Amino acid sequence: MTNNTVPEMSIKKAGSTGLKRGLGFVDLWSVGVGALIGGGIFTVIGPAVSQAGPALFVAFIIAGIVAILSTMSYAEMASIWPYQGASYAYAKFAFAPISKTLGKLVALWCSGLYFISFAFAAGAVNLGFAGYFTYIFPNISPTIVAPILSVVITLLLLAGIQATGKINTVFSIIQVVALFAIAMIALFVNPVGPFEYSEFLPNGWTGVFAATALIAFGQMQVEAVLTLGEEAKNPRRNLPLAQITALVTVVILYILTGYGVVASTSPIDLASSSAPLSLVMENILPGIGAVLIAIAALTATGTSTIGCILGSSRMLYSAARENAVPAIFGRVNKKTGAPSIAIVFTGIIALGTTFTATMGYADAISLLVSAAVFANWFMMAIMNIALIVVRVTRPELKAGFRYPFNIKNIPVLAIVATIGSIWIITYLSAISLIIGITWVILLTLWYYLYAHKRWDYLSEEDMKEMTKEA
């Protein structure tokens, strides 16, 4: 152990995590927006439009509704337990009244599912970045660009959360402005575009639902905000507020953009392009428009990779400080206040998934996105169930944010969100389901063979004592 790191085993006694609270509301909002935009629009719009055709915007509407319903479950629990690891902490404390063992097992599932989904997602988004980069510089191979991006982002995160947050904020504003400009220009050119095609649903509703499953990849990354609970200022207020506003912002942009791109460009051409939004702008504003959007896409996919590695490393850190995984991943660098070893390990996994570019661009995107969507939307279903359990077993808890529309203290829309999350999973490919289910089985084995006897359980009282909310 070096002098500038703290072993995680010491934090329970020391009364501090070593993490720095450097993120305000705008910084947290930008983490959510950056993660969501890069993953949902600039990466999967091509594969999604090949399924939905002109009805692409309908798939965005469906995915957005399910995501917003689910995110309110996260938001309520974040206002109760604003701790690092998000769903890891929520599951552990939500299911504990039923059984502490159940709480720990489900928490480990969430940690492991989140880790693999975001590691896979980082690989997919890096490939999306490479696609737009080579649109500007066609002589440079995506298989070179994507791994370089993965390494650069990992190094940036090692510099600390404050530096990362400020860069993320600037880039996120650029993305929002760029997407709104695309949507408005495309709508102005052809306001009724999607409805002009002879086949609005070329693959029927099955195609729309399949596109929804892919688009769900974008919505899933908003938990990146919540994994930063102990690095956020005034977390009980800012975490749920930033999470919900980021998702609503991006869902609106998704729907407008999904409508606009099909209004201006053939779905067939969009599906075959590795940089579909640049293609749209090339059709509307030849020359400079496509280059500007490509630049915006580079910032968007870059910040999405930040969100992926950031969230995944914090989830690993949370499990490590309780010895659910090796404690070395719980070490925090004193100078930067970042869990350096967890970041490096997550960066290595993301780099490995990025090399799947050798499979071929389209195949790699589809596989990585589908596997990530399974892991995260299965976890979303768990979180909706967790909130219902909390409402039943611990009605005395006072949440800073409360899920609306309740019947006898039961959040009925959380039940709808649970069904919706599982329903989205059913439209994924068989190999994605196999990967996801296999990973859950492996996590269960890990719990009983490794974590069960080593777990140094941090209770709610321990967490309140350790974290200094500001």
Secondary structure as UniProt FT lines:
FT   TURN            3..4
FT   STRAND          5..6
FT   HELIX           8..10
FT   HELIX           11..14
FT   HELIX           25..40
FT   TURN            41..44
FT   HELIX           45..52
FT   HELIX           53..55
FT   HELIX           56..80
FT   TURN            84..86
FT   HELIX           87..95
FT   TURN            96..98
FT   HELIX           100..136
FT   TURN            138..139
FT   HELIX           142..158
FT   HELIX           161..189
FT   TURN            191..192
FT   HELIX           193..196
FT   TURN            202..203
FT   HELIX           204..219
FT   HELIX           220..222
FT   HELIX           223..226
FT   TURN            227..228
FT   HELIX           229..231
FT   HELIX           235..264
FT   HELIX           267..272
FT   HELIX           276..284
FT   TURN            286..287
FT   HELIX           288..320
FT   TURN            321..323
FT   HELIX           327..330
FT   STRAND          332..333
FT   TURN            334..336
FT   HELIX           340..354
FT   HELIX           355..359
FT   HELIX           361..393
FT   TURN            395..396
FT   STRAND          406..407
FT   TURN            408..409
FT   STRAND          410..411
FT   HELIX           412..425
FT   TURN            426..427
FT   HELIX           430..446
FT   HELIX           447..451
FT   HELIX           452..454
FT   HELIX           460..466
//
